[in-house]
Amino acid sequence: MSVRSINPGINIRKGNIVPLRTVYAALTLSLVAALIPLRSVQAETVIYNSAGFIQGQQSFVQSFDITTAGTVTVTLSNIPWLDTISGLNCFLTTSSGLLAPSMGVGTESMNVEPGVYYAHWLGDANGGYGVGVYGLDITFQPSGVTPVALPTSSILLLSGLGLVFGWQRRLHPRRL
């Protein structure tokens, strides 16, 4: 039902009329989104992530504070540029002593309680340049963390398509 306005090219509708096709599309999209399983992820905190140089024989220390129980993962890598670092090692300590035995290049995980920890790493760049490159990555995963649900890509695809078609309908409305 339409009423003619002063301008003969414009029709004014009384009330809001939603086409049944749009309602069915919205219901179908909602049903599909509800039935798609969600996967969960647990966030990890990066405590230290760096690449650096060792010139001759050097050692380094980095302290970090852990506020809850969890798992610390240390990854030490010898980056093949300039000289190779011999004897590249890393170990974690607390104020009361050594947390775990010294580790070489690779990855190691250990359970920790709240407190202040110290990461020590050392090596010897004894080649022609006297300089080597290392990489150190220390991450923390709290224990007992509730997983966060992430939508699958299908939900994102369907919602994106819904937005595209919705904008298309706004830009090009149907004529009665």
N, C-alpha and C positions, 0 to 999 in steps of 0.2 A: 504494500500500500504506500503510495507516494503522494506528495503534495507538491504542486508546482510553485517554484519561487519566482521572484521578480525577474531573475535572469532565466530565460527559457532553457538554457543548456544544463542547469543544475537541478537535480532532484533532491529533496530532503526526505529522509525516511523517519518514520515515527517508531521508536523502540529499537532495541538491538536484536538483530536476527543473525544467528550463527548457523551457517550451513551444516547439515547433518554430516557431510563428508569430513569437515574439519573436526567435529566431535569424535567421529570414528577414528580418525588419524591420531588424535591426542590420546584416546583410550588405548589404541594398539601400541603406541610408543610407550605409554606408562606401563602396560602389561609386560612388554618385552624387557624394559628396564628393570622391572621388579623380578623377573625370572632369571636374569643373567647373574651367575654367581660372582661374588666379590672376592678378591684375593686380598691378603693382608701383608703388611710390610712393617718391619720394626726399624725405627730410626737409629742410626749409629752416630756418635759424636766423634769428630776428628779432633784429637788432642794436639797432634803435631804432624805436619806434613811439609817436608822440605827436601831440597836437593842442595848440596853444598860441596865445597872443595876441602880436601885435606892436603896440606902442604908439608911434605916431609912426614915426621911423626907428630900426630896431633890427637887430642881427645876433647870431647865436648860433653856438656851436661845440660839437660833441660828438665825443669821441675814442673809438675802439674798436680792439681788437687782433684781428687775423686770424692764426690759427695754421697755416693750410694754404692752398694755392692754391685759387681758386674764382672765383665770380662774385658781385659785389655789385650789388644792384638798389635804386635810389633812386626813391621816388615822392613827389613834392611836389604838394600840392593847396592851392588857395585856397578856403577854406570861406566861402560867401556868408552871413555874419552880421555885423551891425554894418557896418563899412566894408570895401570891397574893398581888398586889398593890391596896390599897384602895384609893379612891379619885383621881384616875388617870385622869388628865384634861389637856387640851391644848387650847391655844387661840393665835390669831395673833394680833399684834399691829403695829402701825406706829409711827412716831415721834409726830403725832397729837392726838393719842389716840387709843382706842380699835377698832379693825376692825369688829369683830363679837363677840357674846356672847361665853363664855367658852363652850367647848364641852368635853364630856367624851369619853369613848372607842367607836370607830366607824369611819365613814367617813363623811366628810362635805366638800362641795365645795362653793367657793365664788368668785365673780368677783372682779378684782383688776385693778388698773391703775398703770402706771410706778412709781417706787419709791423704797425706802428701807423698808423692812418689817422684823418683828421680830416674831419668833415662840417661845412661852413659854410653857413648859410642866412641870408638877409637880405631885408628888404622895407620898404615905406613905406606906412603906413596914414594917408592924407592926407584922409580924408573928414570929415564933420561930427562924428563921435565920436572920431576919432583913434585908434581901436583896430580891428584886424582879426584874423581867425582863420585859421591855417594848419594843415595836416596834413603830417607827415613820417614816412615809413615806409622803413626801411633793412633789407634782408634779405640773407643770405649763403647761397649754395648751394655747398658744397665740390665740387671736381671729382674725378672718379673714385670717387664714392660708389656702393657696392653697393646696388641697389634692395632694399627690404623688401617681401616678398610679403604682400598683404592678402587675406583670404578674401572671396569675393563674397557678396552678400546671400543667395543661395540656400542656401549652407552654413549661415549663421547661422539662417535660417528653419527648415531641416530639423532642426538641432540643438535649436532651441527647441521645435519640435513634439515631438521625441523626449523632451525633458525633461517637457513637459506630460503626455504620455501615460504616461510612466514614473511620475510622481507619482500620476496618476489610478489606475494599477494598484496602487500601494502603499496608497492610501487605500481602495480598493474591491477587495480580492482576490476572485478567482473561488472559488466554493464547489464542492467535489467531490461 
